[in-house]
Amino acid sequence: MSYETNCPFCNPTKDHNQNIVVENKTCYFLQHDKQQDVLEGSGVIVPKQHRATTFDLTKDEWDDTYELLQKAKEYLDRIYAPDGYTLGWNVGEASNQSIQHSHLHVIPRYHDEPLAGKGLRHWLKQPENKRVRK
């Protein structure tokens, strides 16, 4: 089994603020109490084995990620009743992957948010983000 001693996603029960909401054979859907103040209901789907990036997932982990995404949505719809979702993976330093263990962000969105209607691409499409090619 691939495992990293200091990885928070390899050790989800070591942090008392991190909750395993639902799991299947190869993945967890986790919510962290300290992430719930601004991103209410947000969580991540992670493989149980250490995979540095999304590109390292096995076919079974992809299938189980899909299965957990459906279960996470059922749970979030029931508990939080969001108006939409933002889903995403950050892969690599340039994409702001801060934990080197693959994780799919599942972020409920609400019509009454100040940034409602602004998705991932909104931030990336800002003029100040345009590359200057050499």
Secondary structure as UniProt FT lines:
FT   TURN            5..6
FT   TURN            8..10
FT   TURN            12..13
FT   TURN            16..17
FT   STRAND          18..23
FT   STRAND          27..32
FT   HELIX           33..35
FT   TURN            36..38
FT   TURN            40..41
FT   STRAND          43..47
FT   HELIX           54..56
FT   HELIX           59..80
FT   STRAND          84..89
FT   HELIX           93..95
FT   STRAND          104..109
FT   TURN            111..112
FT   TURN            114..117
FT   HELIX           120..124
FT   HELIX           127..129
//
